[in-house]
């Protein structure tokens, strides 16, 4: 068996609530952590290979309009760009997150006129450039390699997941969070029509991504931040009416192609976890600890029905306290009994995590994460 096949078998067993050879591990990494790790381990450092992780996520260009970023202002490390979503975004120095300053859709009537480029345009997969999901984060990247170029180096060595957005994740990037929440109540028909257009666009882009993958994809991530620290951003009934049908359609499409499906939703989305079971989601990520998510307790409630990915408390990793880190890993490993859990942070490994601290977390996992578990 190839390395990718061994890792995929490990993941499939975990998401099927079975015990494999060991607890699988995945991760996302901030640029600041990568810089620190490369300073320590060399310019060629690759966290997936160095830490022997079990899968990689590669995002295509999902921008509604395929175009380079328009630089509106720049002064040193402070830069203001306009993206293919029509969003105006400021990146300032070493601030951890970008600031969304404005959106091109400012009144409900403009949603009907917002245009989308072809979701199956080959440039989304086979040409490099700028796109909002990949390029605007804890740093601003420009002219990145194509999806194909980023996927190819991991082919045969790691299971590779593609990705799409659920409609709300896409909606707020076009109209802004405040407008999205307000127009749900003030202009429900116009918003529903726009959500339907976004949902159809995402389904077609998902189909095109599967074709572009030519059998090389093992799974798909669905990005969908619909919650914050204390609960849903809007009522669960509204999520069920507006967005759930498209999440279900995406999951059904991916399962038709025998792809595993992980939904990434920050915040506390406990209200809709039963819905995720109903629509046959394989696993939920990232289970933010600071939002009150506890995978050990969730596992008791959803064992055998919904698998989980994440919940290693980033605040503990950022403490760089070896005792606290080992305690956190050993406690969360309880969720891996009987399968059903993939080791991962509760968001992504931040710039404040020392490379040695993440290495200790992985070392602890390797020491205690082999089946049968001895925690």
C-alpha positions as CSV (number, residue, x, y, z in Angstrom):
1,X,0.0,0.0,0.0
2,X,1.1,3.6,-0.7
3,X,1.6,6.1,2.1
4,X,-1.6,7.8,0.9
5,X,-3.6,4.6,1.0
6,X,-2.4,3.8,4.6
7,X,-3.4,7.3,5.8
8,X,-6.7,7.2,4.0
9,X,-7.6,3.8,5.5
10,X,-6.7,5.4,8.9
11,X,-9.0,8.3,8.3
12,X,-11.9,6.2,6.9
13,X,-11.9,4.0,9.9
14,X,-11.9,7.0,12.3
15,X,-14.8,8.6,10.4
16,X,-16.6,5.2,10.4
17,X,-16.3,5.0,14.2
18,X,-13.7,2.3,14.1
19,X,-10.2,1.9,15.5
20,X,-7.4,1.7,13.0
21,X,-3.7,1.5,13.8
22,X,-3.5,4.9,15.4
23,X,-5.4,8.1,15.8
24,X,-5.2,10.2,12.6
25,X,-4.0,13.8,12.7
26,X,-4.6,16.8,10.4
27,X,-3.9,20.5,10.7
28,X,-3.9,24.0,9.3
29,X,-1.0,26.4,10.0
30,X,-0.7,30.2,10.1
31,X,2.1,31.9,8.2
32,X,3.8,33.1,11.5
33,X,4.1,29.5,12.7
34,X,5.5,28.5,9.4
35,X,8.1,31.2,9.5
36,X,9.2,30.2,13.0
37,X,9.3,26.5,12.0
38,X,11.4,27.2,8.9
39,X,13.8,29.2,10.9
40,X,14.2,26.2,13.2
41,X,14.1,23.3,10.8
42,X,15.1,24.8,7.4
43,X,13.6,26.6,4.5
44,X,12.2,23.3,3.0
45,X,10.2,22.5,6.1
46,X,6.8,21.0,5.3
47,X,4.6,20.5,8.4
48,X,2.6,17.6,6.8
49,X,5.7,15.6,6.1
50,X,7.7,16.7,9.1
51,X,5.0,15.7,11.6
52,X,3.7,12.8,9.5
53,X,0.1,14.2,9.4
54,X,-2.6,12.2,7.6
55,X,-4.3,14.6,5.1
56,X,-3.9,17.9,3.3
57,X,-6.7,20.3,2.2
58,X,-6.1,22.2,-1.1
59,X,-8.6,25.0,-1.9
60,X,-9.3,26.0,-5.5
61,X,-10.2,29.5,-6.6
62,X,-13.9,29.9,-5.6
63,X,-14.1,33.7,-6.2
64,X,-17.3,34.7,-7.9
65,X,-15.2,36.8,-10.4
66,X,-11.8,35.6,-11.6
67,X,-9.5,38.6,-11.5
68,X,-6.3,39.8,-9.8
69,X,-6.6,41.8,-6.7
70,X,-7.0,45.5,-7.2
71,X,-4.6,47.4,-5.0
72,X,-6.4,50.5,-3.8
73,X,-3.9,51.8,-1.3
74,X,-0.5,50.7,0.0
75,X,1.9,52.1,2.6
76,X,4.6,49.8,3.8
77,X,2.9,46.7,5.3
78,X,-0.5,48.3,5.2
79,X,-2.4,47.4,2.0
80,X,-6.0,47.8,0.9
81,X,-7.2,45.4,-1.9
82,X,-10.4,44.7,-3.7
83,X,-11.0,41.0,-4.4
84,X,-13.1,38.9,-6.8
85,X,-15.9,38.9,-4.2
86,X,-16.1,42.7,-4.6
87,X,-14.9,43.0,-1.0
88,X,-12.5,45.7,0.0
89,X,-10.1,44.3,2.6
90,X,-7.2,45.8,4.6
91,X,-4.2,43.8,5.7
92,X,-2.0,45.7,8.3
93,X,1.4,44.5,9.2
94,X,1.5,41.6,11.7
95,X,-2.2,42.0,12.8
96,X,-3.5,38.4,12.9
97,X,-6.7,38.9,10.8
98,X,-7.7,41.1,7.9
99,X,-10.3,43.9,8.2
100,X,-13.2,43.9,5.8
101,X,-13.8,47.6,5.1
102,X,-16.6,47.5,2.5
103,X,-18.6,45.3,0.1
104,X,-19.8,45.9,-3.4
105,X,-23.4,44.9,-2.6
106,X,-24.8,47.5,-0.2
107,X,-28.6,47.3,-0.7
108,X,-30.8,44.3,-1.2
109,X,-31.7,45.1,-4.7
110,X,-28.1,44.7,-5.9
111,X,-28.0,41.0,-5.0
112,X,-30.0,40.2,-8.1
113,X,-27.5,41.9,-10.3
114,X,-24.4,40.4,-8.8
115,X,-22.6,38.3,-11.4
116,X,-20.7,35.1,-11.2
117,X,-18.1,33.8,-13.6
118,X,-18.4,30.2,-14.9
119,X,-18.1,27.9,-11.9
120,X,-16.4,25.3,-14.1
121,X,-13.9,27.7,-15.6
122,X,-10.6,25.8,-15.8
123,X,-8.7,28.8,-14.4
124,X,-10.1,27.9,-11.0
125,X,-8.0,24.7,-11.0
126,X,-5.2,25.1,-13.5
127,X,-4.0,28.7,-13.4
128,X,-2.4,30.5,-10.5
129,X,-3.2,34.0,-9.3
130,X,-5.1,35.8,-6.6
131,X,-8.2,34.6,-4.8
132,X,-9.8,35.6,-1.5
133,X,-10.0,32.3,0.3
134,X,-6.4,31.3,-0.3
135,X,-4.7,34.7,-0.3
136,X,-6.3,36.8,2.5
137,X,-5.7,35.5,6.0
138,X,-3.0,36.2,8.6
139,X,-0.9,37.5,5.7
140,X,-1.7,38.7,2.2
141,X,-0.4,36.3,-0.5
142,X,-0.3,37.2,-4.2
143,X,-0.1,35.2,-7.4
144,X,-0.1,31.8,-5.7
145,X,0.4,28.5,-7.7
146,X,-2.7,26.9,-9.2
147,X,-4.8,24.3,-7.4
148,X,-3.3,21.6,-9.6
149,X,0.3,22.7,-8.8
150,X,-0.5,22.7,-5.0
151,X,-2.2,19.3,-5.2
152,X,0.4,17.5,-7.2
153,X,3.3,17.3,-4.7
154,X,1.1,15.5,-2.2
155,X,-0.4,13.0,-4.7
156,X,0.3,9.4,-3.7
157,X,1.8,10.5,-0.4
158,X,-1.2,12.0,1.4
159,X,-5.0,11.9,1.0
160,X,-6.0,15.2,-0.5
161,X,-9.2,17.0,0.3
162,X,-10.7,19.7,-1.9
163,X,-13.1,22.3,-0.6
164,X,-16.2,24.4,-1.3
165,X,-18.2,27.0,0.8
166,X,-21.7,26.5,2.1
167,X,-23.9,29.4,1.0
168,X,-23.7,31.5,4.2
169,X,-19.9,31.4,4.2
170,X,-20.1,32.7,0.6
171,X,-22.9,35.2,1.3
172,X,-21.3,37.2,4.0
173,X,-18.1,37.6,1.8
174,X,-20.3,39.3,-0.8
175,X,-22.7,41.4,1.3
176,X,-21.1,41.5,4.7
177,X,-22.2,39.9,8.0
178,X,-24.4,42.8,9.2
179,X,-26.3,43.0,5.9
180,X,-26.6,39.2,5.8
181,X,-28.2,39.1,9.3
182,X,-30.4,42.1,8.7
183,X,-31.7,41.2,5.3
184,X,-32.7,37.8,6.5
185,X,-35.5,39.6,8.3
186,X,-36.0,42.7,6.2
187,X,-35.8,41.2,2.7
188,X,-36.2,37.5,3.0
189,X,-37.3,36.8,-0.6
190,X,-34.4,38.7,-2.2
191,X,-32.0,37.0,0.2
192,X,-33.4,33.6,-0.5
193,X,-33.1,34.1,-4.3
194,X,-29.4,35.1,-3.8
195,X,-28.7,32.1,-1.6
196,X,-30.3,29.9,-4.2
197,X,-28.0,31.3,-6.9
198,X,-24.9,30.9,-4.6
199,X,-26.0,27.3,-3.8
200,X,-26.3,26.4,-7.4
201,X,-23.0,28.0,-8.2
202,X,-21.3,26.0,-5.4
203,X,-22.7,22.8,-6.6
204,X,-21.5,23.3,-10.1
205,X,-18.1,24.4,-8.8
206,X,-18.0,21.2,-6.7
207,X,-18.8,19.0,-9.7
208,X,-16.0,20.8,-11.7
209,X,-13.5,20.3,-8.9
210,X,-14.3,16.6,-8.8
211,X,-13.7,16.4,-12.5
212,X,-10.5,18.4,-12.3
213,X,-9.3,16.0,-9.5
214,X,-9.5,13.0,-11.8
215,X,-9.9,10.6,-9.0
216,X,-7.1,12.1,-6.8
217,X,-9.4,13.6,-4.2
218,X,-10.2,11.6,-1.0
219,X,-12.6,14.0,0.5
220,X,-14.0,17.5,0.6
221,X,-14.2,20.2,3.2
222,X,-17.2,22.4,3.4
223,X,-16.4,25.9,4.9
224,X,-19.3,27.3,6.8
225,X,-18.9,29.6,9.8
226,X,-22.5,30.0,11.0
227,X,-21.8,30.4,14.8
228,X,-19.9,32.5,17.2
229,X,-18.7,31.9,20.8
230,X,-22.1,31.6,22.4
231,X,-24.2,30.0,19.7
232,X,-25.6,30.4,16.2
233,X,-25.1,33.7,14.4
234,X,-28.8,33.5,13.6
235,X,-31.6,31.1,14.6
236,X,-31.1,27.4,13.8
237,X,-34.6,27.3,12.1
238,X,-33.4,30.0,9.6
239,X,-30.2,27.9,8.9
240,X,-32.4,24.9,8.3
241,X,-34.6,26.8,5.9
242,X,-32.0,28.8,4.0
243,X,-28.7,26.9,4.0
244,X,-29.2,23.3,5.1
245,X,-30.7,22.1,1.8
246,X,-27.5,23.1,0.0
247,X,-25.2,21.6,2.6
248,X,-27.2,18.4,2.2
249,X,-26.9,18.6,-1.6
250,X,-23.2,19.0,-1.4
251,X,-22.8,16.1,1.0
252,X,-25.0,13.9,-1.3
253,X,-22.9,14.9,-4.3
254,X,-19.6,14.1,-2.5
255,X,-20.8,10.8,-1.2
256,X,-22.0,9.8,-4.7
257,X,-18.3,10.1,-5.6
258,X,-17.2,8.2,-2.5
259,X,-15.6,11.3,-1.0
260,X,-15.4,11.8,2.8
261,X,-17.0,15.1,4.0
262,X,-15.8,17.3,6.8
263,X,-17.7,20.5,7.7
264,X,-15.6,23.3,9.1
265,X,-17.7,25.7,11.2
266,X,-16.1,27.9,13.9
267,X,-18.0,28.9,17.1
268,X,-20.6,27.0,19.0
269,X,-22.9,25.2,16.5
270,X,-24.2,22.6,18.9
271,X,-27.8,23.5,17.8
272,X,-27.3,22.0,14.4
273,X,-25.2,19.0,15.1
274,X,-28.3,16.7,15.0
275,X,-29.0,18.2,11.6
276,X,-25.5,17.2,10.5
277,X,-26.3,13.7,11.5
278,X,-29.5,13.8,9.6
279,X,-27.9,14.8,6.4
280,X,-25.1,12.2,6.8
281,X,-22.1,14.5,7.4
282,X,-19.0,12.4,8.2
283,X,-17.3,14.7,10.6
284,X,-17.5,18.2,12.1
285,X,-14.5,20.6,12.6
286,X,-12.9,22.5,14.4
287,X,-14.8,22.4,17.7
288,X,-13.5,25.6,19.2
289,X,-12.7,25.0,22.9
290,X,-13.0,28.7,23.7
291,X,-16.6,28.5,22.4
292,X,-17.5,25.8,24.9
293,X,-17.0,22.9,22.6
294,X,-15.7,19.8,24.3
295,X,-15.1,16.8,22.1
296,X,-14.9,14.3,25.0
297,X,-18.5,15.3,26.0
298,X,-19.7,15.6,22.4
299,X,-18.4,12.1,21.7
300,X,-20.6,10.7,24.5
301,X,-23.6,12.3,22.8
302,X,-22.9,11.5,19.2
303,X,-20.8,8.3,19.3
304,X,-21.4,6.2,16.2
305,X,-23.5,9.0,14.6
306,X,-21.1,11.9,13.9
307,X,-17.3,12.0,14.0
308,X,-15.2,15.0,15.1
309,X,-12.0,16.7,13.9
310,X,-10.2,19.1,16.2
311,X,-10.7,20.6,19.7
312,X,-7.1,20.7,20.8
313,X,-7.3,24.0,22.7
314,X,-5.1,26.6,20.8
315,X,-4.8,28.7,24.0
316,X,-3.0,25.7,25.6
317,X,-0.7,25.3,22.7
318,X,0.0,29.1,22.7
319,X,0.9,28.9,26.4
320,X,3.9,26.8,25.4
321,X,3.7,25.1,28.7
322,X,4.8,21.4,28.2
323,X,2.8,20.1,31.2
324,X,-0.4,21.8,30.1
325,X,0.1,20.7,26.5
326,X,0.6,17.0,27.5
327,X,-2.5,17.2,29.8
328,X,-4.6,18.6,27.0
329,X,-3.6,15.9,24.5
330,X,-4.1,13.1,26.9
331,X,-7.5,14.4,28.0
332,X,-8.8,14.9,24.4
333,X,-7.5,11.4,23.4
334,X,-10.4,10.0,25.3
335,X,-12.6,11.0,22.4
336,X,-10.7,8.6,20.2
337,X,-11.9,5.5,21.9
338,X,-13.8,3.4,19.4
339,X,-12.7,5.8,16.6
340,X,-14.7,8.9,15.7
341,X,-12.0,11.5,16.3
342,X,-9.2,13.1,14.3
343,X,-6.5,14.9,16.2
344,X,-6.4,18.6,15.2
345,X,-6.4,22.1,16.8
346,X,-9.6,23.9,17.5
347,X,-8.9,26.2,14.6
348,X,-5.4,26.3,13.2
349,X,-1.9,26.6,14.6
350,X,-1.2,30.2,15.3
351,X,1.9,32.4,15.1
352,X,2.1,32.3,19.0
353,X,2.7,28.5,19.1
354,X,6.4,27.7,19.4
355,X,7.5,25.0,16.9
356,X,8.7,22.9,19.9
357,X,5.2,23.1,21.5
358,X,3.5,21.7,18.4
359,X,6.2,19.0,18.1
360,X,5.5,18.1,21.8
361,X,1.8,17.8,21.0
362,X,2.5,15.4,18.1
363,X,5.0,13.5,20.2
364,X,2.4,13.0,22.9
365,X,-0.1,11.8,20.3
366,X,2.4,9.3,18.9
367,X,3.2,8.0,22.4
368,X,-0.4,7.5,23.5
369,X,-2.5,7.5,20.3
370,X,-1.9,4.0,19.1
371,X,-4.7,1.5,19.3
372,X,-5.6,0.0,21.6
373,X,-5.4,3.3,23.5
374,X,-3.7,3.5,26.9
375,X,-4.7,6.9,28.1
